[in-house]
Amino acid sequence: MNKEWSELNKTMQTQIKKEATFHEGIETLLELRQQLFAELYQFKTELSREEFNAIPFINVDGYQSKTIAYSIWHIFRIEDIVVHTLICQDEQIFFLGDYQNCIGSPIITTGNELVKQQIADFSKALNLDELYRYAESVKDSTNNILKNLSYRDLRRSMIYSDKERIKSLGVVSKEENVRWLIDYWCSKDVGGLIQMPLSRHWIMHIEASLRIKDKVHPD
């Protein structure tokens, strides 16, 4: 793991656990997210459209077995769902902005159900500029929500109705190997969701994307 990102993440986790340093922890998280998002924009300036669709580790286990385009979709669909459907209990940015049509995506889910060539084919269908616009909208919305959280908010746990709300939206595939995702999110409180997926999930997928970039676009 990138040392600076890892240290920021560890510092944030320590800070938000104490009321006295909670707001410092949020600032640390925002700094981490800013650095990570800058890395995503670096891809946009350096990579060709074909490189965003490339899947050089197609038969490898792990996050690097995806494409960069897919990873961006996946990071921000999950964040949108978790932040708006679970934490805020309001409408997702995806639906408010009609992003399925804007991006040209054949799915509204997180994409966890896609494998190998399906991921590559899915990536080719996406309007990259609109995908980045969606990602930035989700990031900005989440950042504003994080700034307004209180220490007490961290202890709020998910309940049965939260789980049912996600199921009703159809944003997580019903395939057996994906359904665990809803239970995973709903087993956490808000503090747990901040750590995963609002920080560590970004790190894992962006680091995997850097490995993809090194393979398809060597210096």
C-alpha positions in Angstrom: 0.0 0.0 0.0 1.2 3.5 -0.8 2.9 4.6 2.4 1.4 8.1 2.5 -2.1 6.9 1.9 -1.7 4.1 4.4 -0.5 6.6 7.1 -3.3 9.0 6.4 -5.8 6.2 6.6 -4.4 5.0 9.9 -4.3 8.5 11.3 -7.9 9.1 10.3 -9.1 5.9 11.9 -7.4 6.8 15.2 -8.7 10.4 15.1 -12.4 9.6 14.4 -12.6 7.1 17.3 -12.2 10.0 19.9 -14.7 12.8 20.2 -11.9 15.3 20.9 -10.1 14.6 17.6 -13.2 13.6 15.5 -13.2 16.7 13.3 -9.5 16.4 12.7 -10.1 12.9 11.5 -12.7 14.1 9.0 -10.1 16.6 7.7 -7.5 13.8 7.4 -10.1 11.7 5.5 -10.8 14.6 3.1 -7.1 15.1 2.5 -6.7 11.4 1.7 -9.7 11.4 -0.6 -8.3 14.5 -2.4 -5.0 12.8 -3.0 -6.7 9.6 -4.3 -9.0 11.6 -6.6 -6.1 13.5 -8.0 -4.6 10.1 -9.0 -7.8 9.2 -10.9 -7.6 12.5 -12.8 -4.0 11.8 -13.6 -5.2 8.7 -15.4 -7.5 10.8 -17.5 -4.6 13.0 -18.7 -2.1 10.1 -19.3 -4.1 7.2 -20.6 -5.8 6.5 -23.9 -9.5 5.3 -24.0 -8.3 1.8 -25.0 -6.0 1.7 -21.9 -9.0 2.5 -19.7 -10.6 -0.6 -21.1 -7.6 -2.8 -20.9 -7.7 -5.9 -18.6 -4.1 -7.2 -18.6 -4.6 -9.3 -15.4 -7.8 -11.0 -16.6 -7.0 -14.3 -15.0 -5.5 -13.0 -11.8 -7.3 -13.0 -8.5 -7.6 -9.6 -6.8 -8.6 -6.0 -7.6 -6.1 -5.7 -10.5 -8.2 -8.3 -12.5 -10.5 -5.4 -13.5 -10.2 -2.4 -15.8 -9.6 1.2 -14.8 -12.9 2.3 -16.2 -14.7 -0.4 -14.3 -12.8 0.5 -11.1 -14.0 4.1 -11.3 -17.6 3.0 -11.9 -17.4 0.5 -9.0 -15.8 2.9 -6.5 -18.4 5.6 -7.0 -21.5 3.4 -7.4 -20.7 1.8 -4.1 -20.1 5.1 -2.4 -23.3 6.6 -3.9 -25.3 3.7 -2.6 -23.8 3.6 0.8 -23.8 7.3 1.5 -27.2 8.2 0.1 -29.3 5.0 0.5 -27.8 4.0 3.9 -26.2 7.0 5.7 -28.5 9.9 4.4 -31.5 7.8 3.4 -32.1 10.0 0.4 -31.8 9.7 -3.4 -28.6 8.6 -5.0 -26.7 11.0 -7.3 -26.9 8.4 -10.0 -30.7 8.6 -10.2 -30.9 12.4 -9.5 -28.6 13.1 -12.4 -29.9 10.4 -14.8 -26.3 9.1 -15.0 -27.2 5.7 -16.4 -28.2 7.4 -19.7 -25.4 10.0 -19.5 -22.8 7.4 -19.0 -24.4 4.8 -21.3 -24.2 2.0 -18.8 -26.1 -1.2 -19.3 -26.4 -1.7 -15.6 -27.3 0.3 -12.4 -25.5 -2.1 -10.0 -22.1 -2.0 -8.4 -20.7 -4.3 -11.1 -19.6 -7.0 -8.7 -21.5 -9.6 -10.8 -19.3 -8.9 -13.8 -16.2 -11.1 -14.5 -13.4 -11.2 -17.0 -14.5 -10.3 -20.5 -17.8 -9.0 -19.2 -15.8 -6.3 -17.4 -13.9 -5.4 -20.5 -17.1 -5.2 -22.6 -18.8 -3.2 -19.9 -15.9 -0.7 -19.8 -16.1 -0.1 -23.6 -19.7 0.9 -23.3 -19.1 3.8 -20.8 -18.8 7.5 -21.7 -15.6 8.3 -19.9 -16.2 12.0 -19.5 -19.7 11.4 -18.0 -18.2 8.7 -15.8 -15.7 11.2 -14.4 -18.5 13.8 -14.0 -20.5 11.3 -12.0 -17.4 10.3 -9.9 -16.7 14.0 -9.0 -20.4 14.6 -8.2 -20.4 11.7 -5.8 -17.1 12.6 -4.2 -18.2 16.2 -3.7 -21.6 15.2 -2.2 -19.9 12.7 0.2 -17.3 15.3 1.3 -20.1 17.8 2.1 -21.9 15.1 4.1 -18.7 14.1 6.0 -18.1 17.7 7.0 -21.6 17.8 8.6 -21.3 14.5 10.5 -21.1 14.6 14.3 -19.2 12.2 16.5 -22.5 10.7 17.7 -23.5 9.9 14.1 -20.7 7.3 13.9 -22.5 5.0 16.3 -25.7 4.8 14.2 -26.1 1.2 13.1 -28.0 0.0 10.0 -31.3 -1.7 10.6 -33.6 -4.1 8.7 -35.4 -1.3 6.7 -32.0 -0.1 5.4 -31.3 -3.5 4.0 -34.8 -3.7 2.4 -34.4 -0.3 0.9 -31.2 -1.3 -0.9 -32.9 -4.5 -2.1 -35.9 -2.6 -3.5 -33.7 -0.3 -5.7 -32.0 -3.2 -7.5 -28.6 -1.6 -7.2 -26.9 -4.8 -6.0 -27.1 -7.9 -8.2 -29.2 -10.7 -6.9 -26.6 -13.3 -8.0 -25.6 -15.5 -5.2 -21.9 -14.5 -5.2 -22.9 -10.8 -4.8 -25.8 -10.7 -2.4 -23.4 -10.8 0.6 -22.6 -7.1 -0.2 -25.8 -5.8 1.3 -25.3 -7.8 4.5 -21.7 -6.6 4.7 -22.7 -2.9 4.5 -25.7 -3.3 6.9 -23.5 -5.1 9.5 -21.7 -1.8 10.0 -22.4 1.5 11.8 -21.7 4.8 10.1 -18.1 4.8 11.5 -17.5 1.4 9.9 -18.8 2.6 6.5 -16.5 5.6 6.6 -13.6 3.2 6.9 -14.9 0.9 4.2 -15.9 1.9 1.6 -15.3 5.7 1.9 -11.5 5.4 2.4 -9.9 2.0 2.2 -12.0 0.8 -0.7 -10.7 3.8 -2.8 -7.1 2.9 -1.8 -7.4 -0.7 -2.8 -8.9 -0.1 -6.2 -6.7 2.9 -7.1 -3.6 1.0 -6.2 -4.8 -1.9 -8.4 -5.5 0.6 -11.2 -1.9 1.8 -10.9 -0.7 -1.7 -11.4 -2.9 -1.9 -14.5 -1.5 1.4 -15.7 2.1 0.3 -15.2 1.3 -2.8 -17.4 -0.5 -1.1 -20.2 1.2 2.3 -20.2 4.8 1.8 -19.1 6.9 5.0 -18.9 
